[in-house]
Amino acid sequence: MSTSITVSSLSFTWPDGSPVFEGLDVAFGPGRTGLVGINGSGKSTLLRLIAGELAPADGTVRVAGEVGYLPQNVTLDTALRVDEALGIAEQRAALHAIEAGDVSETHFETVGDDWDVEERALATLGELGLGHIGLDRTIGEVSGGESVLLRLAALLLRRPDVLLLDEPTNNLDLYARRRLYAAVQSWPGVMVVVSHDRELLDLVDQIADLRSGQVTWYGGNYSAYEEALEIEQEAAERMVRVAEADFRKQKRELTDAQVKLARRKRYGQKMWDQKREPKIVMGARKRAAQESAGKHRIMHEEKLAEARERLDEAAEAVRDDDEIRVDLPYTAVPPGRTVLTLQDLGLRYGARVKGGLELRGPERVALIGRNGAGKTTLLRTITGELPPESGEVRAHVPLRFLPQRLDVLDGERTVAENVARYAPGATNNRVRARLARFLFRGARADQKAATLSGGERFRAALAALMLAEPAPQLLMLDEPTNNLDMASVRQLTTALESYEGALIVASHDLPFLESLGITRWLVLEEGELREITPEAVWFSA
């Protein structure tokens, strides 16, 4: 049997009763599939069901072959050695024992036929740009991005038939991403990848669009999917216009018919009152008129109902991906005003800002650099969360920081309550009116933060910070596009268009940074922060 994934009549509901899937049927065959959909549509849940981490309430998941799964949030024990993380520690120890002259049968059983496991492990690390790490170092000595690649290396060494990747480029610098892209391109089996990284999605063979609990297939990569979707949406919008015109026509015809029937009724009543014909004739005529009127009315009402149904169907085919629209006038910073001063700053773990660095006015600064360079450490030092090793940091305006882990939200509080914490002077009505512009309308503002999807949680955290009092005139974001789908990235971009203060964004997502209108590029490289030209960015990210 060829390698494949078959999902049949799958139903799944979270313990709080929130349904995710009901009767889902989908199959994934050989090749690379990009699984896309809005945040909360169930992409990560589907991967976990396929991987066996979750059990369906009903239906079946069948996988022909071994499954390898890279989850969205990779956590590895910092005390583990690299060979333990790769799953080859026992085989490696047995090999070394045999090489040292110990011919115990258990060592040969442990090695099996995999005599080149150490060479393969080193080669795999080299292909992913991790050749410098070695097999005896501990996970605590590698960066977050390197730990993601290590987990991928462990999967590649296992040679599974099916590979499931959930946001694999999160926290990876541009160099590491290119290594991952190469691994994806050379994958020979079944691959299903969930990602907001369009460069990665442009390497897949087909797109599976998960929407409203069902999957629609599109041939080609993400760019081809976008083109097909645009054509599809244009056709859907035309169908809506046609259906609306038909609905208006049927409504007019029903109204006209009702007017005519009312006239006939008045005329018949007049004839009855004047008794111009025999009673039996007038009675028969009245009954016939009533029957005819009833059939006529029913016919028009049915036509109107059919037109309404066609309009509803056409409207359902048009995607309504709302955008964040919010006015933030109190965040404005005058062009010449000093916002932030760094002076001879020494950071934990060795990075430095030599001399002085000033941020003035509503500048938009991109902070880039390799994994482990110290970008997050710098941002946490600016906020005061970490003390500097030396030198001085001074923020001259109110600032807010949105970290990667989104821990600005209290999971046990509702979205509205979380925002109210940051704006204690705002009335409940004002909080809700402003939240609606961040797409938390009505009951959605009463959801507990712990129940939100990754994208919703990000949007709620962004709302809490941007609507805070006093209004932040310096906003700092650390890898904000991690775990966001394409629609959410667009929503973030439109929200930041409304922001009038100074902005510092640490990110490896260069297309996203370029969409923000960055005015200044800073790179942390070899322990030093320096300014670079936009042309040099692609060589330093």
C-alpha positions as CSV (number, residue, x, y, z in Angstrom):
1,M,0.0,0.0,0.0
2,S,1.4,3.4,-0.9
3,T,2.0,5.9,1.9
4,S,-1.1,8.0,2.7
5,I,-3.3,9.5,5.4
6,T,-7.1,8.9,5.3
7,V,-9.5,10.7,7.6
8,S,-13.1,9.4,7.5
9,S,-16.2,10.9,9.1
10,L,-14.0,12.6,11.7
11,S,-15.6,14.4,14.6
12,F,-13.8,16.2,17.4
13,T,-14.9,18.5,20.2
14,W,-12.9,20.1,23.0
15,P,-13.7,19.2,26.6
16,D,-15.5,22.6,27.1
17,G,-17.9,21.6,24.3
18,S,-16.4,23.7,21.5
19,P,-16.8,21.7,18.2
20,V,-13.9,21.6,15.8
21,F,-14.8,18.9,13.2
22,E,-18.0,17.1,12.4
23,G,-17.9,14.4,9.7
24,L,-14.6,15.5,8.1
25,D,-13.4,13.4,5.2
26,V,-10.0,14.1,3.7
27,A,-7.0,12.2,2.4
28,F,-3.4,13.2,1.9
29,G,-1.2,11.3,-0.6
30,P,2.4,11.4,-1.7
31,G,3.9,14.9,-2.1
32,R,4.0,18.1,-0.1
33,T,0.6,19.6,1.0
34,G,0.2,23.1,2.5
35,L,-2.6,23.1,5.0
36,V,-4.0,26.6,5.3
37,G,-7.0,28.3,7.0
38,I,-7.8,31.1,9.4
39,N,-6.7,30.8,13.0
40,G,-9.0,28.6,14.9
41,S,-10.1,26.6,11.9
42,G,-8.5,23.4,13.3
43,K,-5.2,23.0,11.4
44,S,-3.0,22.2,14.4
45,T,-5.8,20.1,15.9
46,L,-6.0,18.0,12.7
47,L,-2.2,17.4,12.7
48,R,-2.4,16.3,16.3
49,L,-5.3,13.9,15.5
50,I,-3.2,12.4,12.6
51,A,-0.1,12.2,14.9
52,G,-2.2,10.3,17.5
53,E,-1.8,13.0,20.2
54,L,-5.6,13.5,20.2
55,A,-8.3,10.9,19.9
56,P,-11.4,11.6,17.7
57,A,-14.8,11.6,19.2
58,D,-16.0,9.7,16.2
59,G,-14.7,8.5,12.8
60,T,-11.2,7.2,11.9
61,V,-7.7,8.3,11.1
62,R,-5.7,5.8,9.2
63,V,-2.0,6.3,8.3
64,A,-0.2,3.9,6.0
65,G,3.4,4.2,7.3
66,E,5.3,5.7,10.2
67,V,4.5,9.3,11.3
68,G,6.9,12.0,12.2
69,Y,5.4,15.2,13.9
70,L,7.1,18.5,14.5
71,P,4.7,20.5,16.8
72,Q,4.2,24.2,16.8
73,N,5.9,24.7,20.2
74,V,9.0,22.7,20.4
75,T,10.2,22.1,24.0
76,L,13.3,20.0,24.7
77,D,14.8,19.2,28.1
78,T,17.8,21.6,28.4
79,A,19.8,18.9,30.2
80,L,19.6,16.5,27.2
81,R,22.6,15.9,25.1
82,V,22.2,16.4,21.4
83,D,22.5,12.7,20.6
84,E,19.7,12.0,23.2
85,A,17.5,14.6,21.5
86,L,18.2,12.9,18.2
87,G,17.3,9.5,19.6
88,I,20.6,7.9,18.8
89,A,22.3,7.9,22.2
90,E,21.9,4.2,22.9
91,Q,23.0,3.1,19.4
92,R,26.0,5.5,19.6
93,A,27.1,4.2,23.0
94,A,26.8,0.6,21.7
95,L,28.9,1.4,18.7
96,H,31.6,3.0,20.8
97,A,31.6,0.0,23.1
98,I,32.0,-2.4,20.2
99,E,34.8,-0.2,18.8
100,A,36.5,-0.4,22.2
101,G,36.5,-4.2,22.0
102,D,33.3,-5.0,24.0
103,V,31.6,-7.7,21.9
104,S,28.5,-8.2,24.1
105,E,25.5,-9.4,22.1
106,T,23.3,-6.6,23.6
107,H,25.5,-4.0,21.9
108,F,25.0,-5.7,18.5
109,E,21.2,-5.9,19.1
110,T,21.1,-2.2,19.9
111,V,23.0,-1.2,16.8
112,G,21.0,-3.6,14.5
113,D,21.7,-2.7,10.9
114,D,22.3,1.0,11.5
115,W,26.1,1.0,11.7
116,D,26.4,4.4,10.1
117,V,24.0,6.1,12.4
118,E,26.6,8.5,13.8
119,E,27.8,9.6,10.4
120,R,24.2,10.0,9.2
121,A,23.4,12.1,12.3
122,L,26.4,14.4,11.7
123,A,25.5,14.7,8.0
124,T,21.9,15.6,8.8
125,L,23.1,18.2,11.3
126,G,25.4,19.6,8.6
127,E,22.6,19.8,6.1
128,L,20.5,21.8,8.6
129,G,23.4,24.1,9.4
130,L,24.0,22.6,12.8
131,G,27.4,20.9,12.0
132,H,29.1,23.2,14.6
133,I,27.0,21.8,17.5
134,G,28.3,18.2,17.7
135,L,26.6,15.3,19.4
136,D,27.9,15.7,23.0
137,R,26.7,19.3,23.7
138,T,23.5,19.9,25.8
139,I,20.3,21.4,24.5
140,G,20.7,24.3,27.0
141,E,23.7,25.4,24.9
142,V,21.7,25.9,21.7
143,S,19.3,28.7,20.7
144,G,15.5,28.3,20.3
145,G,15.8,28.2,16.5
146,E,18.5,25.6,16.7
147,S,16.4,23.4,19.0
148,V,13.6,23.5,16.3
149,L,16.1,22.3,13.7
150,L,17.4,19.6,16.1
151,R,13.9,18.3,16.5
152,L,13.5,18.2,12.7
153,A,16.9,16.5,12.4
154,A,15.6,13.8,14.8
155,L,12.7,13.2,12.6
156,L,14.8,13.1,9.4
157,L,17.1,10.5,11.0
158,R,14.0,8.3,11.7
159,R,13.1,8.5,8.1
160,P,9.3,8.4,8.7
161,D,7.0,7.9,5.8
162,V,4.7,10.8,6.8
163,L,6.1,14.1,8.0
164,L,3.7,16.6,9.8
165,L,5.2,20.2,10.3
166,D,3.3,22.8,12.3
167,E,4.7,26.3,11.8
168,P,8.3,24.9,11.5
169,T,9.9,28.3,10.6
170,N,8.8,30.0,13.9
171,N,11.9,31.5,15.6
172,L,14.2,30.5,12.7
173,D,16.5,33.1,11.2
174,L,16.8,33.5,7.5
175,Y,19.8,31.2,7.3
176,A,18.0,28.4,9.3
177,R,14.9,28.9,7.2
178,R,16.8,28.3,4.0
179,R,18.2,25.1,5.5
180,L,14.6,24.0,6.3
181,Y,13.4,24.9,2.8
182,A,16.0,22.7,1.3
183,A,15.0,19.8,3.6
184,V,11.3,20.3,2.6
185,Q,12.2,20.4,-1.1
186,S,14.1,17.1,-0.9
187,W,11.4,15.2,1.1
188,P,10.4,12.1,-0.7
189,G,7.3,10.9,1.2
190,V,4.0,12.4,2.4
191,M,4.3,15.9,4.0
192,V,1.6,18.1,5.5
193,V,2.8,21.5,6.5
194,V,0.9,24.3,8.4
195,S,2.7,27.6,8.0
196,H,2.2,31.4,7.6
197,D,5.6,31.5,5.8
198,R,4.6,32.1,2.2
199,E,8.1,31.3,0.9
200,L,7.8,27.8,2.5
201,L,4.2,27.4,1.2
202,D,5.5,28.2,-2.3
203,L,7.5,24.9,-2.1
204,V,4.4,22.7,-1.8
205,D,2.7,20.7,-4.5
206,Q,-0.9,21.5,-3.5
207,I,-2.9,23.5,-1.0
208,A,-5.6,22.1,1.3
209,D,-7.8,25.0,2.5
210,L,-9.5,24.1,5.8
211,R,-12.6,26.3,6.2
212,S,-15.8,25.7,8.2
213,G,-14.8,22.2,9.1
214,Q,-14.2,21.0,5.4
215,V,-11.2,20.9,3.1
216,T,-11.1,22.4,-0.4
217,W,-8.2,21.4,-2.7
218,Y,-6.2,23.7,-4.9
219,G,-3.4,22.4,-7.2
220,G,0.0,24.2,-7.1
221,N,1.7,26.3,-4.5
222,Y,0.5,29.1,-2.3
223,S,0.9,31.8,-5.1
224,A,-1.2,29.6,-7.5
225,Y,-3.7,29.2,-4.7
226,E,-4.0,33.0,-4.2
227,E,-4.5,33.5,-7.9
228,A,-7.2,30.7,-8.0
229,L,-8.9,32.1,-4.9
230,E,-9.0,35.6,-6.4
231,I,-10.7,34.3,-9.6
232,E,-13.1,32.3,-7.5
233,Q,-14.0,35.2,-5.3
234,E,-14.5,37.5,-8.2
235,A,-17.0,34.9,-9.7
236,A,-18.6,34.5,-6.2
237,E,-19.1,38.3,-5.9
238,R,-20.7,38.4,-9.5
239,M,-23.0,35.6,-8.4
240,V,-24.0,37.6,-5.4
241,R,-24.8,40.6,-7.6
242,V,-26.9,38.4,-9.9
243,A,-28.7,36.7,-7.0
244,E,-29.4,40.1,-5.4
245,A,-30.9,41.4,-8.6
246,D,-33.1,38.3,-8.9
247,F,-34.2,38.6,-5.3
248,R,-35.2,42.2,-5.8
249,K,-37.1,41.2,-9.0
250,Q,-39.0,38.4,-7.2
251,K,-39.8,40.7,-4.3
252,R,-41.2,43.3,-6.8
253,E,-43.2,40.7,-8.6
254,L,-44.7,39.4,-5.3
255,T,-45.6,42.9,-4.3
256,D,-47.2,43.6,-7.7
257,A,-49.1,40.3,-7.5
258,Q,-50.4,41.2,-4.0
259,V,-51.6,44.6,-5.3
260,K,-53.4,43.0,-8.2
261,L,-55.0,40.4,-5.9
262,A,-56.1,43.1,-3.5
263,R,-57.8,45.0,-6.4
264,R,-59.6,41.8,-7.6
265,K,-60.8,41.2,-4.1
266,R,-62.2,44.7,-3.8
267,Y,-63.9,44.4,-7.2
268,G,-65.4,41.0,-6.3
269,Q,-66.7,42.4,-2.9
270,K,-68.2,45.3,-4.8
271,M,-70.0,43.0,-7.2
272,W,-71.2,40.9,-4.3
273,D,-72.5,44.0,-2.5
274,Q,-74.4,45.2,-5.6
275,K,-75.8,41.7,-6.3
276,R,-75.4,42.1,-10.1
277,E,-75.3,38.4,-10.7
278,P,-77.0,35.3,-9.2
279,K,-75.7,34.4,-5.7
280,I,-74.6,30.9,-6.8
281,V,-72.6,32.4,-9.7
282,M,-71.0,35.0,-7.6
283,G,-70.1,32.3,-4.9
284,A,-68.4,30.1,-7.5
285,R,-66.5,33.0,-9.0
286,K,-65.4,34.1,-5.5
287,R,-64.1,30.6,-4.7
288,A,-62.3,30.3,-8.0
289,A,-60.7,33.8,-7.5
290,Q,-59.6,32.8,-4.0
291,E,-58.0,29.5,-5.3
292,S,-56.3,31.4,-8.1
293,A,-55.1,34.1,-5.7
294,G,-53.8,31.5,-3.3
295,K,-51.9,29.6,-6.0
296,H,-50.6,32.9,-7.4
297,R,-49.4,34.1,-4.0
298,I,-47.8,30.7,-3.2
299,M,-46.0,30.6,-6.5
300,H,-44.5,34.1,-6.0
301,E,-43.6,33.3,-2.4
302,E,-41.8,30.1,-3.5
303,K,-39.9,32.0,-6.2
304,L,-38.9,34.6,-3.6
305,A,-37.8,31.9,-1.1
306,E,-35.8,30.3,-3.9
307,A,-34.2,33.6,-4.8
308,R,-33.3,34.2,-1.1
309,E,-31.7,30.7,-1.0
310,R,-29.6,31.4,-4.1
311,L,-28.5,34.7,-2.6
312,D,-27.6,33.1,0.7
313,E,-25.6,30.3,-1.1
314,A,-23.8,33.0,-3.2
315,A,-23.0,35.1,-0.2
316,E,-21.6,32.1,1.7
317,A,-19.1,31.6,-1.1
318,V,-17.7,35.1,-0.6
319,R,-15.1,35.2,2.1
320,D,-15.6,37.8,4.7
321,D,-12.1,38.2,6.2
322,D,-12.5,41.3,8.4
323,E,-9.7,43.7,8.9
324,I,-8.7,45.5,12.1
325,R,-9.7,49.2,11.9
326,V,-8.8,51.3,14.8
327,D,-7.9,55.0,15.4
328,L,-5.1,55.6,17.9
329,P,-4.5,59.3,17.9
330,Y,-3.1,59.4,21.5
331,T,-0.1,57.2,20.4
332,A,1.2,60.0,18.2
333,V,4.8,61.2,18.7
334,P,6.1,64.5,17.3
335,P,8.9,64.1,14.7
336,G,11.8,65.5,16.7
337,R,10.9,64.1,20.1
338,T,13.4,61.7,21.8
339,V,11.7,58.4,22.5
340,L,14.5,56.1,23.6
341,T,18.2,56.5,24.6
342,L,20.7,53.7,24.8
343,Q,24.2,54.6,26.1
344,D,27.2,52.1,26.2
345,L,24.8,49.3,26.9
346,G,26.0,45.9,28.0
347,L,23.5,43.1,27.9
348,R,23.3,39.7,29.6
349,Y,25.0,36.9,27.6
350,G,27.6,39.4,26.1
351,A,25.9,41.5,23.5
352,R,26.6,45.3,23.5
353,V,25.4,48.6,22.2
354,K,28.6,50.6,21.8
355,G,28.4,54.4,22.1
356,G,25.0,56.0,22.0
357,L,21.8,55.1,20.1
358,E,18.7,57.4,20.0
359,L,15.3,56.8,18.7
360,R,13.4,60.0,17.7
361,G,9.9,60.6,16.7
362,P,7.6,58.0,15.1
363,E,10.4,55.9,13.7
364,R,9.8,52.4,12.6
365,V,12.7,50.2,13.5
366,A,13.4,46.6,12.4
367,L,15.6,44.6,14.7
368,I,17.2,41.6,12.9
369,G,19.9,39.1,13.5
370,R,20.7,35.4,13.7
371,N,19.1,33.1,16.3
372,G,20.7,33.6,19.7
373,A,22.2,37.0,18.7
374,G,20.4,38.7,21.7
375,K,17.4,40.5,20.1
376,T,14.9,39.4,22.8
377,T,17.4,40.1,25.5
378,L,17.8,43.7,24.2
379,L,14.0,44.2,24.1
380,R,13.6,42.8,27.6
381,T,16.4,45.1,28.8
382,I,14.7,48.2,27.3
383,T,11.4,47.3,29.1
384,G,13.3,47.0,32.4
385,E,12.4,43.3,32.7
386,L,16.2,42.5,32.6
387,P,18.7,44.8,34.2
388,P,21.6,45.9,32.0
389,E,25.1,44.6,32.8
390,S,26.5,48.1,32.2
391,G,25.5,51.4,30.6
392,E,22.1,53.0,30.5
393,V,18.6,52.6,29.0
394,R,16.1,55.5,29.2
395,A,12.6,55.4,27.7
396,H,11.2,58.9,27.5
397,V,7.6,58.0,26.6
398,P,5.1,55.3,27.7
399,L,6.1,51.9,26.2
400,R,4.5,48.5,25.9
401,F,6.1,45.2,24.9
402,L,4.5,42.2,23.3
403,P,6.7,39.1,23.9
404,Q,6.7,36.0,21.8
405,R,5.0,34.0,24.5
406,L,2.0,36.4,24.8
407,D,2.0,36.3,28.6
408,V,0.5,39.7,28.9
409,L,-2.9,38.0,29.0
410,D,-4.5,36.3,32.1
411,G,-5.9,33.0,30.7
412,E,-8.7,33.0,33.4
413,R,-10.0,36.4,32.5
414,T,-12.1,37.3,29.5
415,V,-10.8,39.3,26.6
416,A,-12.7,42.4,27.8
417,E,-11.4,41.9,31.4
418,N,-7.8,41.6,30.1
419,V,-8.1,44.9,28.1
420,A,-9.8,46.6,31.1
421,R,-6.7,45.8,33.2
422,Y,-4.6,47.9,30.9
423,A,-7.2,50.7,30.7
424,P,-8.7,50.9,34.3
425,G,-10.2,54.3,33.6
426,A,-12.2,53.2,30.6
427,T,-15.9,52.3,30.9
428,N,-17.1,48.8,30.0
429,N,-19.0,50.2,26.9
430,R,-15.8,52.0,25.8
431,V,-13.7,48.9,26.2
432,R,-16.2,46.8,24.2
433,A,-16.6,49.4,21.5
434,R,-12.9,49.5,20.9
435,L,-12.5,45.7,21.1
436,A,-15.1,45.4,18.3
437,R,-12.6,47.1,16.1
438,F,-10.2,44.3,16.9
439,L,-12.9,41.9,15.8
440,F,-14.0,40.9,19.3
441,R,-17.7,41.7,19.0
442,G,-20.5,40.8,21.4
443,A,-20.0,37.4,23.1
444,R,-16.5,37.0,21.6
445,A,-15.3,39.7,24.0
446,D,-16.5,37.4,26.9
447,Q,-14.4,34.4,25.9
448,K,-11.7,33.5,28.3
449,A,-8.2,34.2,27.0
450,A,-7.2,30.5,27.6
451,T,-9.8,29.3,25.1
452,L,-8.6,31.5,22.2
453,S,-6.6,30.2,19.2
454,G,-3.1,31.4,18.6
455,G,-4.1,34.1,16.2
456,E,-7.0,35.3,18.4
457,R,-4.8,35.3,21.5
458,F,-2.3,37.5,19.6
459,R,-5.1,39.8,18.5
460,A,-6.4,40.1,22.1
461,A,-2.8,40.8,23.4
462,L,-2.3,43.4,20.7
463,A,-5.6,45.1,21.6
464,A,-4.7,45.1,25.3
465,L,-1.4,46.9,24.6
466,M,-2.6,49.3,21.9
467,L,-5.7,50.4,23.9
468,A,-3.7,50.7,27.1
469,E,-3.8,53.9,29.2
470,P,-1.6,55.9,29.0
471,A,-1.4,55.2,25.3
472,P,1.9,53.6,24.3
473,Q,4.1,55.9,22.3
474,L,6.8,53.2,21.9
475,L,5.5,49.7,21.0
476,M,7.9,46.8,20.8
477,L,7.0,43.4,19.2
478,D,9.1,40.2,19.4
479,E,8.5,37.8,16.5
480,P,4.8,39.0,16.1
481,T,4.0,36.8,13.1
482,N,4.8,33.5,14.8
483,N,1.6,31.3,14.8
484,L,-0.4,33.8,12.7
485,D,-2.2,32.7,9.5
486,M,-2.0,35.0,6.4
487,A,-5.2,36.7,7.2
488,S,-4.0,37.5,10.8
489,V,-0.7,38.9,9.4
490,R,-2.7,41.2,7.2
491,Q,-4.8,42.2,10.2
492,L,-1.7,43.0,12.2
493,T,-0.3,45.1,9.3
494,T,-3.5,47.2,9.1
495,A,-3.6,47.7,12.9
496,L,0.0,48.9,12.9
497,E,-0.8,51.3,10.0
498,S,-3.1,53.1,12.5
499,Y,-0.4,53.3,15.2
500,E,1.3,56.7,15.2
501,G,4.1,56.1,17.8
502,A,7.6,54.7,17.6
503,L,7.8,51.0,16.7
504,I,10.5,48.4,17.2
505,V,9.9,45.0,15.7
506,A,12.2,42.0,16.1
507,S,11.5,39.5,13.3
508,H,12.9,37.1,10.8
509,D,9.9,37.6,8.5
510,L,11.4,40.1,6.0
511,P,8.3,40.4,3.8
512,F,6.3,41.4,6.9
513,L,8.9,43.9,8.0
514,E,9.0,45.5,4.6
515,S,5.2,45.8,4.6
516,L,5.4,48.0,7.8
517,G,7.2,50.9,6.2
518,I,10.4,50.4,8.2
519,T,12.5,53.6,8.4
520,R,15.6,52.1,10.1
521,W,17.2,48.7,10.1
522,L,19.3,47.5,13.1
523,V,21.2,44.2,13.2
524,L,22.6,42.4,16.2
525,E,25.7,40.6,14.9
526,E,28.7,39.2,16.6
527,G,27.6,40.7,19.9
528,E,27.2,44.3,18.6
529,L,24.2,46.4,17.5
530,R,24.7,48.4,14.4
531,E,22.7,50.1,11.7
532,I,22.6,48.8,8.1
533,T,21.2,49.9,4.8
534,P,18.0,48.2,3.5
535,E,20.0,46.7,0.7
536,A,22.2,44.8,3.2
537,V,19.2,43.3,5.1
538,W,18.8,40.0,3.2
539,F,22.4,39.2,4.0
540,S,22.1,39.9,7.7
541,A,18.7,38.5,8.8
